[in-house]
Amino acid sequence: MSETSRLFGVGISGPELTEREREILREHPPRAVILFARNVASAEQLSRLTAEIASSGAIVCLDQEGGRVDRLREVLGESISLLAATRAGVPRLAGELAGESCARFGVHVDLAPVVDRLLPGASGRILSDRCAAEDPEEVAQAATEFLDGLHSRGVSGCVKHFPGLGRAELDTHHALPRIAEDPDEEARDLAPFAATMELAGAVMVSHAAGPDGTPASLSRSRATGLLREALAFEGAAFTDDLEMGALASFGGLPQRSALACAAGCDLLFVCSRIDEYPSCIREVELRVPPPRRDEAAARLDAWERKVRRLAEGFPVPARPIERLAADIAALRDAAARPA
């Protein structure tokens, strides 16, 4: 067993752990396990799955943004998007319901909210209802309220996608966008992160590139110079999924993992190809100096303590799932009605 495995978050293939996945998680215990819609079949099944994962010591993560990115739709119905919640003036309530949903199913961390700006063209086409607004102050206010709602239910959050995807012309799931150099626009992109990242305690670094062509997640000037030195963020930095198409020309998963860790990212997400995860661990050990690995581990240790302390402060909600689902539907429907 290697301590380097604790620098990773991994995904699993389906609604139950396979024997091979159990073996990998036992031999290489990760810091976190991230769940997706493919892992959700029913309320009872999901609760069993998260309990088994949590018993291994891993933090359970989920992208429960609402709208287009709604991993719990199968068991709770469709949740309100951040855009709709912001326009209706209810991002705090949206965060409360997302937090209760996560807590009810044993999820410790909601990888939300998105604090990218909603801009005509790029983000409107790609991110759409995942964004709160165009104005940085409005984005920051909505994200703060959403995070407060999550925290009120004992669930931690993570702001994303640093240093901002609003001006990206391509979807990082499939291709590498280059964001034009524009100091004024970059300052507007960064403002919501600067306003919310300490409250969140975690920032997800995107795979979008600056003019030099290097993805932010693999760029020391972005993941360390900008995030740590310029903005003085002391919390945990996560990569977006290292399997994304934006990184296709930067080596295989092991090489990407090492590059991201060396650049300054602390938690490295391998979201589908868990069989390659042990090779990623070995490459990080081989290519990343011990002081950088130790720094990442220390940040993640501090982050995990905060996550667990927050979760311990709130009992798991006991009201019937049907009541929770009804409140989710009521908020979504109320926000959709014309004023």
Backbone hydrogen bonds in HBPLUS format (Angstrom, degrees):
<---DONOR---> <-ACCEPTOR-->    atom                        ^
c    i                          cat <-CA-CA->   ^        H-A-AA   ^      H-
h    n   atom  resd res      DA  || num        DHA   H-A  angle D-A-AA Bond
n    s   type  num  typ     dist DA aas  dist angle  dist       angle   num
A0005-SER N   A0002-SER O   3.19 MM   3  5.78 155.7  2.26 111.4 117.3     1
A0006-ARG N   A0003-GLU O   2.96 MM   3  5.61 156.2  2.02 115.8 122.9     2
A0007-LEU N   A0004-THR O   2.96 MM   3  5.57 160.1  2.00 121.9 123.8     3
A0008-PHE N   A0005-SER O   3.17 MM   3  5.67 153.2  2.24 119.9 120.7     4
A0268-LEU N   A0007-LEU O   2.83 MM 261  6.17 159.3  1.87 147.6 153.7     5
A0031-ARG N   A0008-PHE O   2.94 MM  23  5.69 135.6  2.14 149.0 162.5     6
A0032-ALA N   A0008-PHE O   3.30 MM  24  6.66 157.4  2.35 142.9 145.4     7
A0009-GLY N   A0268-LEU O   2.91 MM 259  5.87 159.7  1.95 135.6 135.5     8
A0270-VAL N   A0009-GLY O   2.89 MM 261  6.27 160.5  1.92 166.2 171.2     9
A0010-VAL N   A0032-ALA O   3.05 MM  22  6.48 152.9  2.13 140.0 140.0    10
A0034-ILE N   A0010-VAL O   2.84 MM  24  5.90 155.1  1.90 136.4 144.9    11
A0011-GLY N   A0270-VAL O   2.99 MM 259  6.43 137.2  2.18 146.1 143.0    12
A0022-ARG N   A0018-THR O   2.90 MM   4  6.22 158.3  1.95 152.3 158.3    13
A0023-GLU N   A0019-GLU O   2.97 MM   4  6.18 153.9  2.04 144.1 151.2    14
A0024-ILE N   A0020-ARG O   2.96 MM   4  6.25 160.1  2.00 150.8 155.6    15
A0025-LEU N   A0021-GLU O   2.90 MM   4  6.07 170.0  1.91 155.6 158.4    16
A0026-ARG N   A0022-ARG O   2.91 MM   4  5.98 144.1  2.04 141.9 151.8    17
A0027-GLU N   A0023-GLU O   2.91 MM   4  6.10 159.9  1.95 150.8 156.0    18
A0028-HIS N   A0024-ILE O   2.75 MM   4  5.71 149.3  1.84 150.8 159.5    19
A0059-ILE N   A0031-ARG O   2.95 MM  28  6.25 173.0  1.95 145.9 145.6    20
A0033-VAL N   A0059-ILE O   2.86 MM  26  6.26 153.9  1.93 167.1 171.8    21
A0061-CYS N   A0033-VAL O   2.90 MM  28  6.08 168.3  1.91 153.5 155.1    22
A0035-LEU N   A0061-CYS O   2.96 MM  26  6.26 162.8  1.99 151.0 152.5    23
A0039-ASN N   A0036-PHE O   2.93 MM   3  5.47 158.6  1.98 116.0 123.0    24
A0040-VAL N   A0037-ALA O   3.05 MM   3  5.28 168.6  2.07 115.0 117.6    25
A0046-LEU N   A0042-SER O   2.95 MM   4  6.06 166.7  1.97 151.4 155.1    26
A0047-SER N   A0043-ALA O   3.09 MM   4  6.26 161.3  2.13 149.1 153.8    27
A0048-ARG N   A0044-GLU O   3.08 MM   4  6.34 155.6  2.15 148.0 154.5    28
A0049-LEU N   A0045-GLN O   2.93 MM   4  6.20 158.6  1.98 152.4 158.7    29
A0050-THR N   A0046-LEU O   2.95 MM   4  6.17 172.1  1.96 158.5 159.3    30
A0051-ALA N   A0047-SER O   3.07 MM   4  6.10 152.2  2.15 139.7 147.6    31
A0052-GLU N   A0048-ARG O   3.01 MM   4  6.26 156.0  2.07 147.6 153.6    32
A0053-ILE N   A0049-LEU O   2.99 MM   4  6.28 162.4  2.02 153.5 158.5    33
A0054-ALA N   A0050-THR O   2.82 MM   4  5.92 166.8  1.83 149.3 153.5    34
A0055-SER N   A0051-ALA O   2.98 MM   4  6.08 143.6  2.12 140.7 149.9    35
A0056-SER N   A0053-ILE O   3.01 MM   3  5.49 151.0  2.10 110.4 119.2    36
A0057-GLY N   A0054-ALA O   2.94 MM   3  5.24 159.1  1.98 110.7 117.6    37
A0108-HIS N   A0060-VAL O   2.90 MM  48  5.34 137.6  2.08 132.7 145.3    38
A0109-VAL N   A0060-VAL O   3.11 MM  49  6.42 159.7  2.15 156.7 159.2    39
A0062-LEU N   A0109-VAL O   3.02 MM  47  6.44 140.2  2.18 158.9 170.6    40
A0111-LEU N   A0062-LEU O   2.78 MM  49  5.93 161.9  1.81 145.9 152.1    41
A0065-GLU N   A0069-VAL O   3.09 MM   4  5.51 130.4  2.35 149.4 163.4    42
A0066-GLY N   A0069-VAL O   2.94 MM   3  5.48 146.5  2.05 143.0 142.0    43
A0067-GLY N   A0079-SER O   3.07 MM  12  5.93 163.2  2.10 129.5 130.9    44
A0075-VAL N   A0072-LEU O   3.08 MM   3  5.62 139.4  2.25 112.8 122.6    45
A0076-LEU N   A0072-LEU O   2.89 MM   4  5.91 149.9  1.98 161.3 171.1    46
A0077-GLY N   A0073-ARG O   2.94 MM   4  4.43 142.5  2.08 124.5 125.7    47
A0085-ALA N   A0081-SER O   2.94 MM   4  6.10 160.2  1.98 147.4 153.6    48
A0086-THR N   A0082-LEU O   2.90 MM   4  5.99 154.9  1.96 146.2 152.5    49
A0083-LEU N   A0129-ASP O   3.23 MM  46  4.94 159.5  2.27 146.0 142.1    50
A0087-ARG N   A0083-LEU O   3.01 MM   4  6.23 166.0  2.03 153.2 156.9    51
A0088-ALA N   A0084-ALA O   2.97 MM   4  6.09 141.6  2.12 142.2 152.5    52
A0090-VAL N   A0085-ALA O   2.75 MM   5  4.97 162.5  1.78 155.5 153.9    53
A0089-GLY N   A0086-THR O   3.07 MM   3  5.00 151.6  2.15  98.6 107.5    54
A0094-ALA N   A0090-VAL O   2.99 MM   4  6.27 157.2  2.04 152.6 159.8    55
A0095-GLY N   A0091-PRO O   2.91 MM   4  6.10 151.6  2.00 143.0 150.0    56
A0096-GLU N   A0092-ARG O   2.91 MM   4  6.24 150.7  2.00 146.8 155.4    57
A0097-LEU N   A0093-LEU O   2.98 MM   4  6.24 163.5  2.00 152.9 155.9    58
A0098-ALA N   A0094-ALA O   2.94 MM   4  6.12 155.2  2.00 144.8 152.3    59
A0099-GLY N   A0095-GLY O   2.79 MM   4  5.88 156.4  1.84 145.3 152.5    60
A0100-GLU N   A0096-GLU O   2.82 MM   4  6.07 160.0  1.86 149.6 155.0    61
A0101-SER N   A0097-LEU O   2.92 MM   4  6.00 155.5  1.98 141.1 148.2    62
A0102-CYS N   A0098-ALA O   2.96 MM   4  6.20 162.2  2.00 149.1 153.4    63
A0103-ALA N   A0099-GLY O   2.86 MM   4  6.03 174.1  1.87 156.2 158.2    64
A0104-ARG N   A0100-GLU O   2.87 MM   4  5.89 157.0  1.92 146.1 152.5    65
A0105-PHE N   A0102-CYS O   3.06 MM   3  5.43 134.7  2.27 105.5 117.3    66
A0107-VAL N   A0102-CYS O   2.90 MM   5  4.80 169.1  1.91 141.2 137.6    67
A0106-GLY N   A0103-ALA O   3.17 MM   3  5.14 170.0  2.18 109.1 109.6    68
A0156-SER N   A0108-HIS O   3.11 MM  48  6.44 161.9  2.14 161.3 157.6    69
A0110-ASP N   A0156-SER O   2.86 MM  46  6.13 167.5  1.88 161.0 156.7    70
A0112-ALA N   A0110-ASP O   2.71 MM   2  5.41 137.0  1.90 108.0  93.8    71
A0158-CYS N   A0112-ALA O   2.92 MM  46  5.11 165.0  1.95 127.6 132.2    72
A0160-LYS N   A0113-PRO O   3.34 MM  47  6.71 141.5  2.50 143.9 148.9    73
A0115-VAL N   A0160-LYS O   2.71 MM  45  5.79 165.0  1.73 160.2 165.3    74
A0118-LEU N   A0133-ALA O   2.79 MM  15  5.14 167.3  1.80 124.1 126.9    75
A0124-GLY N   A0119-LEU O   3.04 MM   5  5.72 137.8  2.23 167.9 163.7    76
A0125-ARG N   A0121-GLY O   2.79 MM   4  5.63 137.9  1.97 145.3 154.7    77
A0125-ARG N   A0122-ALA O   3.09 MM   3  5.35 130.4  2.35 101.0 113.7    78
A0126-ILE N   A0122-ALA O   2.97 MM   4  6.17 156.0  2.03 153.8 161.3    79
A0127-LEU N   A0123-SER O   2.80 MM   4  4.85 127.7  2.08 117.6 133.9    80
A0128-SER N   A0123-SER O   2.68 MM   5  5.95 158.5  1.73 163.4 164.8    81
A0130-ARG N   A0127-LEU O   3.07 MM   3  5.52 165.1  2.10 130.8 134.1    82
A0131-CYS N   A0128-SER O   3.20 MM   3  6.20 174.5  2.20 132.0 133.1    83
A0139-VAL N   A0135-ASP O   2.97 MM   4  6.24 158.1  2.01 157.4 164.4    84
A0140-ALA N   A0136-PRO O   2.90 MM   4  6.09 164.9  1.92 150.4 154.3    85
A0141-GLN N   A0137-GLU O   2.93 MM   4  6.11 158.2  1.98 146.2 152.0    86
A0142-ALA N   A0138-GLU O   3.00 MM   4  6.15 167.2  2.02 149.6 152.9    87
A0143-ALA N   A0139-VAL O   2.92 MM   4  6.09 164.2  1.94 153.9 158.8    88
A0144-THR N   A0140-ALA O   2.89 MM   4  6.01 156.7  1.95 146.6 153.1    89
A0145-GLU N   A0141-GLN O   3.04 MM   4  6.26 161.1  2.08 149.2 153.9    90
A0146-PHE N   A0142-ALA O   2.90 MM   4  6.14 158.7  1.94 149.5 156.0    91
A0147-LEU N   A0143-ALA O   2.87 MM   4  6.04 164.9  1.89 152.0 155.8    92
A0148-ASP N   A0144-THR O   2.89 MM   4  6.10 156.9  1.95 146.5 153.4    93
A0149-GLY N   A0145-GLU O   2.96 MM   4  6.21 151.6  2.04 145.3 152.8    94
A0150-LEU N   A0146-PHE O   2.95 MM   4  6.35 158.2  2.00 151.9 157.4    95
A0151-HIS N   A0147-LEU O   2.86 MM   4  6.09 174.2  1.86 159.5 160.6    96
A0152-SER N   A0148-ASP O   2.97 MM   4  6.11 141.9  2.12 140.9 150.8    97
A0153-ARG N   A0150-LEU O   2.95 MM   3  5.52 158.2  2.00 115.6 122.8    98
A0155-VAL N   A0150-LEU O   3.19 MM   5  5.22 165.5  2.21 134.1 130.8    99
A0154-GLY N   A0151-HIS O   2.98 MM   3  4.92 167.0  2.00 108.1 110.1   100
A0159-VAL N   A0202-ALA O   3.16 MM  43  6.55 150.8  2.25 154.5 146.0   101
A0204-MET N   A0159-VAL O   2.87 MM  45  6.22 161.8  1.90 158.1 162.4   102
A0164-GLY N   A0161-HIS O   2.73 MM   3  5.35 145.7  1.84 133.7 136.1   103
A0162-PHE N   A0204-MET O   2.82 MM  42  6.05 143.2  1.96 164.4 159.6   104
A0206-SER N   A0162-PHE O   2.78 MM  44  5.51 177.4  1.78 155.2 156.2   105
A0168-ALA N   A0165-LEU O   3.03 MM   3  5.19 162.5  2.06 111.7 117.3   106
A0174-HIS N   A0171-ASP O   2.90 MM   3  5.71 155.3  1.96 123.5 129.7   107
A0175-ALA N   A0171-ASP O   2.92 MM   4  5.95 159.1  1.97 153.8 160.0   108
A0246-ALA N   A0172-THR O   3.12 MM  74  4.93 145.6  2.24 158.0 147.6   109
A0245-GLY N   A0173-HIS O   2.91 MM  72  5.18 158.6  1.96 116.3 114.6   110
A0209-ALA N   A0177-PRO O   2.86 MM  32  6.04 171.3  1.87 167.1 165.3   111
A0179-ILE N   A0209-ALA O   2.72 MM  30  6.09 166.5  1.74 161.6 162.3   112
A0186-GLU N   A0182-ASP O   2.83 MM   4  5.99 162.6  1.86 164.5 170.1   113
A0187-ALA N   A0183-PRO O   2.99 MM   4  6.10 152.9  2.07 140.9 147.5   114
A0188-ARG N   A0184-ASP O   3.22 MM   4  6.55 146.8  2.34 139.5 148.0   115
A0189-ASP N   A0185-GLU O   2.86 MM   4  6.19 149.0  1.96 147.3 156.8   116
A0190-LEU N   A0186-GLU O   2.86 MM   4  6.09 156.1  1.92 153.4 159.0   117
A0191-ALA N   A0187-ALA O   3.12 MM   4  6.13 137.4  2.30 137.7 147.4   118
A0193-PHE N   A0190-LEU O   3.01 MM   3  5.35 121.6  2.36 109.2 124.2   119
A0194-ALA N   A0190-LEU O   2.97 MM   4  6.24 166.4  1.99 163.4 167.8   120
A0195-ALA N   A0191-ALA O   3.05 MM   4  6.21 144.9  2.18 147.4 156.6   121
A0196-THR N   A0192-PRO O   3.18 MM   4  6.20 129.6  2.44 136.5 147.2   122
A0196-THR N   A0193-PHE O   3.14 MM   3  5.30 139.4  2.31 102.1 113.1   123
A0197-MET N   A0193-PHE O   2.88 MM   4  5.39 158.1  1.93 160.8 158.5   124
A0200-ALA N   A0196-THR O   3.00 MM   4  6.27 160.7  2.04 156.8 162.9   125
A0201-GLY N   A0197-MET O   2.78 MM   4  5.83 156.8  1.83 144.0 151.1   126
A0236-ALA N   A0201-GLY O   3.12 MM  35  6.42 159.8  2.17 152.1 146.2   127
A0203-VAL N   A0236-ALA O   2.96 MM  33  6.45 152.3  2.04 158.5 167.6   128
A0238-PHE N   A0203-VAL O   2.76 MM  35  6.07 167.2  1.78 156.5 161.0   129
A0205-VAL N   A0238-PHE O   2.71 MM  33  5.99 169.3  1.72 166.0 165.6   130
A0240-ASP N   A0205-VAL O   3.12 MM  35  6.04 121.7  2.48 172.8 159.1   131
A0217-SER N   A0206-SER O   2.96 MM  11  5.74 124.6  2.28 153.8 168.4   132
A0216-ALA N   A0208-ALA O   2.84 MM   8  5.89 154.0  1.91 143.4 145.0   133
A0213-GLY N   A0210-GLY O   3.02 MM   3  5.68 167.6  2.03 123.9 127.9   134
A0218-LEU N   A0215-PRO O   2.93 MM   3  5.39 149.2  2.03 113.9 123.2   135
A0219-SER N   A0216-ALA O   3.15 MM   3  4.92 163.8  2.18 103.1 107.8   136
A0222-ARG N   A0219-SER O   3.14 MM   3  5.32 137.5  2.33  99.8 111.0   137
A0223-ALA N   A0219-SER O   2.81 MM   4  5.91 164.5  1.83 169.3 168.4   138
A0224-THR N   A0220-ARG O   3.01 MM   4  5.14 142.0  2.15 123.9 131.9   139
A0225-GLY N   A0220-ARG O   2.86 MM   5  6.29 166.9  1.87 155.7 159.9   140
A0226-LEU N   A0221-SER O   2.89 MM   5  6.13 131.7  2.13 126.6 139.8   141
A0227-LEU N   A0222-ARG O   3.12 MM   5  6.28 153.8  2.19 149.9 156.3   142
A0228-ARG N   A0224-THR O   2.83 MM   4  4.95 138.5  2.00 123.3 136.8   143
A0229-GLU N   A0224-THR O   3.07 MM   5  6.50 153.8  2.15 157.3 164.1   144
A0230-ALA N   A0225-GLY O   2.92 MM   5  6.27 146.0  2.03 149.4 160.5   145
A0231-LEU N   A0226-LEU O   3.02 MM   5  6.23 142.7  2.17 150.3 160.6   146
A0233-PHE N   A0227-LEU O   3.15 MM   6  5.98 167.6  2.17 150.6 149.9   147
A0232-ALA N   A0228-ARG O   3.04 MM   4  4.60 118.7  2.43 103.1 114.1   148
A0266-ASP N   A0237-ALA O   2.76 MM  29  5.24 147.8  1.86 137.7 148.4   149
A0267-LEU N   A0237-ALA O   3.06 MM  30  6.41 161.2  2.10 146.6 152.3   150
A0239-THR N   A0267-LEU O   2.92 MM  28  6.36 149.8  2.02 168.4 178.3   151
A0244-MET N   A0241-ASP O   3.24 MM   3  5.90 169.0  2.26 122.2 123.4   152
A0242-LEU N   A0269-PHE O   2.94 MM  27  5.93 175.9  1.94 161.2 162.5   153
A0247-LEU N   A0244-MET O   3.14 MM   3  6.02 163.0  2.17 123.1 127.2   154
A0248-ALA N   A0245-GLY O   3.05 MM   3  5.10 165.3  2.07 116.6 116.8   155
A0250-PHE N   A0247-LEU O   2.96 MM   3  5.35 160.9  2.00 126.5 126.2   156
A0256-ARG N   A0252-GLY O   2.95 MM   4  6.19 164.6  1.97 161.0 166.1   157
A0257-SER N   A0253-LEU O   2.89 MM   4  6.02 157.6  1.94 152.1 158.0   158
A0258-ALA N   A0254-PRO O   3.12 MM   4  6.39 159.7  2.16 148.7 153.0   159
A0259-LEU N   A0255-GLN O   2.98 MM   4  6.19 163.1  2.00 152.5 157.4   160
A0260-ALA N   A0256-ARG O   2.90 MM   4  6.05 161.3  1.93 151.9 156.6   161
A0261-CYS N   A0257-SER O   3.01 MM   4  6.17 161.4  2.04 148.2 153.4   162
A0262-ALA N   A0258-ALA O   2.93 MM   4  6.06 166.7  1.95 150.7 154.8   163
A0263-ALA N   A0259-LEU O   2.96 MM   4  6.07 142.9  2.10 139.8 149.9   164
A0265-CYS N   A0260-ALA O   3.04 MM   5  5.59 158.0  2.09 158.6 151.6   165
A0264-GLY N   A0261-CYS O   3.14 MM   3  5.37 139.9  2.30 102.5 113.2   166
A0274-ILE N   A0272-SER O   2.96 MM   2  5.73 135.4  2.16 104.2  91.8   167
A0276-GLU N   A0273-ARG O   2.98 MM   3  5.70 153.2  2.05 118.6 126.0   168
A0277-TYR N   A0274-ILE O   3.07 MM   3  5.02 151.4  2.15 100.9 109.8   169
A0279-SER N   A0276-GLU O   3.10 MM   3  5.43 121.1  2.46 106.1 120.2   170
A0280-CYS N   A0276-GLU O   3.10 MM   4  6.45 144.2  2.23 146.9 157.8   171
A0280-CYS N   A0277-TYR O   3.01 MM   3  4.95 120.8  2.37  96.1 111.7   172
A0281-ILE N   A0277-TYR O   3.04 MM   4  6.41 153.1  2.11 154.7 161.5   173
A0282-ARG N   A0278-PRO O   3.15 MM   4  6.46 162.5  2.18 147.5 151.1   174
A0283-GLU N   A0279-SER O   3.02 MM   4  6.24 154.7  2.09 145.0 151.7   175
A0284-VAL N   A0280-CYS O   3.03 MM   4  6.26 158.0  2.08 150.7 155.9   176
A0285-GLU N   A0281-ILE O   3.03 MM   4  6.30 160.2  2.07 152.9 158.5   177
A0286-LEU N   A0282-ARG O   2.94 MM   4  6.12 147.3  2.05 143.2 152.4   178
A0287-ARG N   A0283-GLU O   2.83 MM   4  5.88 157.9  1.88 151.3 156.5   179
A0288-VAL N   A0284-VAL O   2.94 MM   4  5.30 152.9  2.02 141.2 145.2   180
A0292-ARG N   A0289-PRO O   3.05 MM   3  5.63 127.1  2.34 117.0 129.1   181
A0293-ARG N   A0289-PRO O   3.23 MM   4  6.59 158.8  2.28 151.8 158.2   182
A0294-ASP N   A0290-PRO O   2.77 MM   4  5.94 161.0  1.81 159.6 165.1   183
A0295-GLU N   A0291-PRO O   2.94 MM   4  6.09 151.0  2.03 140.3 148.0   184
A0296-ALA N   A0292-ARG O   3.03 MM   4  6.27 160.8  2.07 146.6 151.1   185
A0297-ALA N   A0293-ARG O   2.93 MM   4  6.16 161.8  1.97 150.4 155.5   186
A0298-ALA N   A0294-ASP O   2.92 MM   4  6.11 156.5  1.98 147.4 153.5   187
A0299-ARG N   A0295-GLU O   3.06 MM   4  6.33 158.7  2.11 149.5 154.7   188
A0300-LEU N   A0296-ALA O   2.97 MM   4  6.21 159.1  2.02 150.3 156.4   189
A0301-ASP N   A0297-ALA O   2.79 MM   4  6.00 149.8  1.88 147.8 156.6   190
A0302-ALA N   A0298-ALA O   3.08 MM   4  6.30 162.9  2.11 147.1 150.7   191
A0303-TRP N   A0299-ARG O   2.92 MM   4  6.16 159.4  1.96 147.0 153.4   192
A0304-GLU N   A0300-LEU O   2.80 MM   4  5.92 162.8  1.83 148.7 153.3   193
A0305-ARG N   A0301-ASP O   3.01 MM   4  6.27 156.6  2.07 148.3 154.2   194
A0306-LYS N   A0302-ALA O   3.20 MM   4  6.50 155.7  2.26 146.0 151.8   195
A0307-VAL N   A0303-TRP O   2.95 MM   4  6.26 158.5  1.99 153.0 159.5   196
A0308-ARG N   A0304-GLU O   2.92 MM   4  6.11 169.2  1.93 157.9 159.6   197
A0309-ARG N   A0305-ARG O   2.90 MM   4  5.97 153.7  1.97 144.0 152.0   198
A0310-LEU N   A0306-LYS O   2.95 MM   4  6.07 160.4  1.99 149.0 153.7   199
A0311-ALA N   A0307-VAL O   3.04 MM   4  6.27 162.4  2.08 147.6 152.6   200
A0312-GLU N   A0308-ARG O   2.93 MM   4  6.03 154.1  2.00 145.4 152.2   201
A0313-GLY N   A0310-LEU O   3.15 MM   3  5.30 142.1  2.30  99.9 110.7   202
A0314-PHE N   A0311-ALA O   3.33 MM   3  5.79 169.3  2.35 112.6 115.8   203
A0323-ARG N   A0320-PRO O   3.00 MM   3  5.41 131.3  2.24 107.3 119.0   204
A0324-LEU N   A0320-PRO O   3.31 MM   4  6.77 156.4  2.37 148.6 154.8   205
A0325-ALA N   A0321-ILE O   2.85 MM   4  6.11 167.2  1.87 159.9 163.0   206
A0326-ALA N   A0322-GLU O   2.95 MM   4  6.08 148.7  2.05 138.1 146.8   207
A0327-ASP N   A0323-ARG O   3.01 MM   4  6.29 153.3  2.09 147.2 153.6   208
A0328-ILE N   A0324-LEU O   2.99 MM   4  6.27 154.8  2.05 151.7 159.0   209
A0329-ALA N   A0325-ALA O   2.99 MM   4  6.21 161.6  2.02 148.2 152.8   210
A0330-ALA N   A0326-ALA O   2.90 MM   4  6.05 153.9  1.97 144.2 152.0   211
A0331-LEU N   A0327-ASP O   3.02 MM   4  6.18 159.8  2.06 147.4 151.4   212
A0332-ARG N   A0328-ILE O   3.09 MM   4  6.27 166.6  2.11 149.3 153.4   213
A0333-ASP N   A0329-ALA O   2.89 MM   4  6.00 166.7  1.90 152.2 156.1   214
A0334-ALA N   A0330-ALA O   2.91 MM   4  5.94 156.6  1.96 144.4 151.3   215
A0335-ALA N   A0331-LEU O   3.06 MM   4  6.16 160.5  2.10 149.0 153.5   216
A0336-ALA N   A0332-ARG O   3.19 MM   4  6.35 136.8  2.38 138.5 149.8   217
A0336-ALA N   A0333-ASP O   3.20 MM   3  5.07 127.6  2.49  90.7 104.4   218
A0337-ARG N   A0334-ALA O   3.33 MM   3  5.45 147.5  2.44  99.3 108.0   219
